[in-house]
Amino acid sequence: TLQALHLAVFARRELRQHFDDINSAHIATGFANLLGNKGGVGISFRIGRTHLLFLNCHLSPHQSAKYLEKRTKMMDKILSELPL
């Protein structure tokens, strides 16, 4: 969880024995990279030999090139620093 950003993964009970290496993490990208109003949360795990990562992000709004660059930098930070 990251302030109001949440992520949950649900699976059938009979699959539980196949899940392994379950981890979660978050990265704040809001004001000064400290506030959790923007950022990403992730959950990773392994099912058998398959690794899965679920990621939920809240990035800067608007469509101008200025904000597109800001969102791209936020996404780069999330993907490079999320310890999953």
Secondary structure, 3 states (H helix, E strand, C coil): CECCECCCCCCCHHHHHHEEEEEEEEEECCHHHCCCCCEEEEEEEEECCEEEEEEEEECCCCCCHHHHHHHHHHHHHHHHHCCC
